[in-house]
Amino acid sequence: MLILLGSANVALLGRWKGLVAEGNQVQETRTLSELKRLVSSGEFDLVLLHRDLVDVAACAELRAAAPGIRLFLLSDRPAPEEGLAFLKVGIVGYANSYIARDNLLEALRAIAGGGVWLGQQVIQQLIMEAAQKGTAAGGERQTVGLMGPLTPTERRVAELVAAGRTNLEIAADMGIVERTVKAHLTSIYGKLPAGNRLSLALLVNRGDPPAGSPAAGAELVPA
């Protein structure tokens, strides 16, 4: 994979290069003007992009110059609102600038496979938006047929996920341990056309993906 690293922080560029160099071709850039020039060439498979180098408008411009480019934004102070804002202009990944090596390599695998890699907080925010959209549309969710393959306990877990509850909150609500919640989710994913937390929430809420969100079938890590 040909990867472009974009940051004005020399130390950070060195760190990223050390993490992704094995098995990949890597090029660096430290300025926004050079970044735009290189991205517009269409040669790169992925860009690891430092938040301090771009704003939302610049990110949108990069996407317009090379619509097929995959942009992975790394921020020193990641926050759900920031991640969602950039997600709406087409990034395929969002994480801390100092992401651990194993997590970064996992993210690269997900993105190379056509997935989207987001932090848990961003995923939860998308789920909350889906839940609010479903409520605003009025009426109760028509989930009887959809939930047919699930046990009563799995059905409850799915409904709580769709309401935006975390695994810890679900465990507390149901009087079980978090490990058991995860086991139920694994079983649910095997029974329903939902392979991750966000797609499950969208399915149960019967909503369309929130504006700018990844498709329900996209791989989202962590789930």
TAQUI-V172266 format. One record per residue. N is the residue number from 1. RES is the residue in one small letter. OMEGA is omega in radians with two decimals (* if undefined). BURIAL is + if it has 16 or more other ideal C-beta (glycine too) atoms within 10 Angstrom, else -. D_FIRST is the distance of its C-alpha to the first C-alpha in whole Angstrom. Layout:
n = (N;N)
res = (RES;RES)
omega = (OMEGA;OMEGA)
burial = (BURIAL;BURIAL)
d_first = (D_FIRST;D_FIRST)
//
This chain:
n = (1;2;3;4;5;6;7;8;9;10;11;12;13;14;15;16;17;18;19;20;21;22;23;24;25;26;27;28;29;30;31;32;33;34;35;36;37;38;39;40;41;42;43;44;45;46;47;48;49;50;51;52;53;54;55;56;57;58;59;60;61;62;63;64;65;66;67;68;69;70;71;72;73;74;75;76;77;78;79;80;81;82;83;84;85;86;87;88;89;90;91;92;93;94;95;96;97;98;99;100;101;102;103;104;105;106;107;108;109;110;111;112;113;114;115;116;117;118;119;120;121;122;123;124;125;126;127;128;129;130;131;132;133;134;135;136;137;138;139;140;141;142;143;144;145;146;147;148;149;150;151;152;153;154;155;156;157;158;159;160;161;162;163;164;165;166;167;168;169;170;171;172;173;174;175;176;177;178;179;180;181;182;183;184;185;186;187;188;189;190;191;192;193;194;195;196;197;198;199;200;201;202;203;204;205;206;207;208;209;210;211;212;213;214;215;216;217;218;219;220;221;222;223)
res = (m;l;i;l;l;g;s;a;n;v;a;l;l;g;r;w;k;g;l;v;a;e;g;n;q;v;q;e;t;r;t;l;s;e;l;k;r;l;v;s;s;g;e;f;d;l;v;l;l;h;r;d;l;v;d;v;a;a;c;a;e;l;r;a;a;a;p;g;i;r;l;f;l;l;s;d;r;p;a;p;e;e;g;l;a;f;l;k;v;g;i;v;g;y;a;n;s;y;i;a;r;d;n;l;l;e;a;l;r;a;i;a;g;g;g;v;w;l;g;q;q;v;i;q;q;l;i;m;e;a;a;q;k;g;t;a;a;g;g;e;r;q;t;v;g;l;m;g;p;l;t;p;t;e;r;r;v;a;e;l;v;a;a;g;r;t;n;l;e;i;a;a;d;m;g;i;v;e;r;t;v;k;a;h;l;t;s;i;y;g;k;l;p;a;g;n;r;l;s;l;a;l;l;v;n;r;g;d;p;p;a;g;s;p;a;a;g;a;e;l;v;p;a)
omega = (3.10;-3.02;3.05;3.10;-3.11;3.10;3.04;-3.12;-3.06;-3.14;3.14;3.07;3.13;3.12;-3.13;-3.12;3.12;-3.10;-2.99;-3.01;-3.08;3.11;-3.13;2.97;-3.02;3.03;-3.09;2.98;-3.06;-3.10;3.14;-3.12;3.12;3.10;-3.14;-3.13;-3.10;3.14;-3.10;3.10;3.14;-3.06;-2.95;3.10;-3.06;3.06;2.96;-2.90;3.13;-3.13;-3.10;-3.13;-3.05;2.92;-3.09;-3.12;3.14;3.12;3.10;3.12;3.10;3.13;3.13;-3.13;3.14;-3.02;-3.11;-3.07;3.09;-3.08;3.10;-3.07;3.10;-3.02;3.09;-3.13;-3.08;3.13;-3.11;-3.09;3.13;3.13;-3.14;3.14;3.14;3.10;-3.11;3.06;2.90;3.07;3.14;3.11;-3.13;-3.09;3.07;3.13;-3.08;3.11;3.13;-3.08;-3.10;3.13;3.13;3.12;3.06;3.12;-3.14;3.10;3.13;-3.10;3.11;3.12;3.11;-3.12;3.12;-3.10;-3.11;3.03;-3.08;-3.11;3.14;3.12;3.13;3.14;3.10;3.11;3.13;3.10;3.13;3.14;3.14;3.12;3.12;3.12;-3.12;-3.12;3.08;3.09;3.11;3.12;3.11;-2.99;-3.06;3.13;-3.13;-3.05;-3.07;-3.10;-3.02;2.99;3.10;3.14;3.11;3.12;3.13;3.11;-3.14;-3.14;3.13;3.04;-3.13;3.11;3.08;-3.13;3.08;3.12;3.13;3.12;3.11;3.14;-3.14;-3.12;-3.04;3.13;3.11;3.12;-3.09;3.13;3.13;3.07;-3.14;3.11;3.09;-3.14;3.10;3.11;3.13;-3.13;3.12;-3.09;-3.10;3.08;-3.14;-3.07;-3.13;-3.03;-3.11;-3.13;3.07;-3.14;3.13;-3.13;-3.11;3.13;-3.12;-3.12;3.00;3.08;3.09;-3.10;3.10;-3.11;3.09;3.11;-3.07;-3.10;-3.11;3.09;3.12;-3.12;-0.02;-3.12;*)
burial = (-;-;+;+;+;+;+;-;-;-;-;+;+;-;+;+;+;-;+;+;-;-;-;-;-;+;-;+;+;-;-;+;-;-;+;+;-;+;+;-;-;-;-;+;+;+;+;+;+;+;+;-;+;+;-;-;-;-;+;-;+;+;+;-;-;+;-;-;+;+;+;+;+;+;+;-;-;+;-;+;-;+;+;+;-;+;+;-;+;+;+;+;+;+;+;-;+;-;+;-;-;-;+;+;-;-;+;+;-;+;+;-;-;-;+;+;+;+;+;-;-;+;+;+;+;+;+;+;+;+;+;-;+;+;-;-;-;-;-;-;+;-;+;-;-;+;+;-;-;+;-;-;-;+;+;+;+;+;+;+;+;+;+;+;+;+;+;-;-;+;+;-;-;-;-;-;-;-;-;+;+;-;-;+;+;-;+;+;+;-;-;+;-;+;+;+;+;+;+;+;+;+;+;+;+;+;+;-;+;+;-;-;+;+;-;+;-;+;+;+;+;-;+)
d_first = (0;4;6;10;13;16;19;22;23;22;22;20;17;18;18;15;13;15;14;10;10;10;8;5;6;8;11;14;17;20;22;22;23;20;18;19;19;16;15;17;16;13;10;8;6;8;11;12;16;19;22;24;23;23;26;25;27;24;21;23;23;19;19;22;20;17;18;14;13;12;14;14;17;19;22;25;27;26;28;28;30;27;24;26;27;23;22;25;23;20;18;16;16;19;20;22;20;21;20;20;17;17;18;14;12;14;14;10;11;13;11;9;12;14;16;17;17;21;23;26;28;27;27;30;31;30;32;35;34;34;37;39;38;40;43;43;43;47;48;47;43;44;42;45;44;40;41;43;41;41;43;45;43;40;41;42;39;37;40;39;35;36;39;36;37;35;35;37;40;40;41;44;45;45;46;43;41;37;36;38;37;33;35;36;33;31;34;34;30;31;34;33;31;29;26;26;28;28;28;31;33;32;34;37;37;37;35;33;30;31;30;26;25;23;24;26;24;20;19;21;20;23;25)
//
